[in-house]
C-alpha cells in the first residue's frame, strides 16, 4: 500500500529554516527526498511509536515527527529539526 505524504505548514516552515541554516543543502534535499519515499512506502515501520498514530524518527543529524493515518493512506509530517 502506498501512502500520500503531506507536510503541515509548521513542518514546511521548519524545513525552510533548516534549509537556509545548513551549508550542505544538496545533502539535506537528498535526505528529505529519501525520507518522503520511505514514508510513502512503509511509514509504520519507521522510527518509534508515540501516543496515538504519532511516530518519531531520529536520524544522524535530524529529528522528524509524523502521524500515520492508515485508514486514509496518509502520512503527515508534523515537525522536522536539526540535531547538533
C-alpha positions in Angstrom: 0.0 0.0 0.0 1.3 3.4 -0.9 0.8 6.4 1.4 0.5 10.1 0.5 3.0 12.2 2.4 1.9 15.7 3.4 3.6 18.4 5.5 1.9 20.7 7.9 2.6 24.4 7.4 4.7 24.4 10.6 6.8 21.5 9.4 7.2 23.1 6.0 8.4 26.3 7.7 10.8 24.3 9.9 12.2 22.6 6.8 12.7 26.0 5.1 14.5 27.4 8.1 16.6 24.3 8.3 17.5 24.5 4.6 18.6 28.1 5.0 20.7 27.4 8.0 22.8 24.4 6.8 25.7 24.7 4.4 25.0 21.4 2.7 21.7 22.0 1.1 22.0 19.3 -1.6 22.6 16.6 1.1 19.6 17.8 3.0 17.5 17.7 -0.1 18.6 14.1 -0.8 17.8 13.1 2.8 14.3 14.7 2.7 13.5 13.1 -0.7 14.6 9.7 0.7 12.6 10.2 3.8 9.5 11.1 1.8 9.9 8.0 -0.3 10.3 5.7 2.7 7.3 7.4 4.4 5.2 6.7 1.4 6.2 3.0 1.3 6.4 1.9 4.9 5.6 4.6 7.5 4.5 2.3 10.3 7.9 0.6 10.4 10.0 3.8 10.6 11.0 5.4 13.8 9.4 4.8 17.2 5.8 5.0 18.1 4.4 7.6 20.4 0.9 8.4 21.5 -1.9 7.6 19.1 -0.6 7.4 15.5 2.4 9.7 16.1 5.9 8.4 15.3 9.4 9.9 15.8 12.3 9.2 13.6 15.8 10.2 14.7 18.5 10.4 12.0 22.1 11.2 12.5 21.5 14.9 12.1 17.8 15.4 12.3 14.6 14.5 14.1 11.2 14.0 12.4 7.8 13.7 13.9 5.0 12.4 11.8 1.5 11.0 12.0 0.3 7.8 10.2 -3.3 7.7 9.3 -3.6 4.1 7.8 -7.3 4.3 7.0 -6.7 7.3 4.8 -3.3 6.0 3.5 -1.9 9.3 4.6 1.3 10.4 6.4 1.5 13.9 7.8 4.9 15.3 8.7 4.4 17.4 11.9 7.9 18.6 12.7 11.5 18.4 11.5 14.5 19.7 13.3 18.3 19.6 13.2 20.1 17.7 15.9 23.5 19.2 16.9 
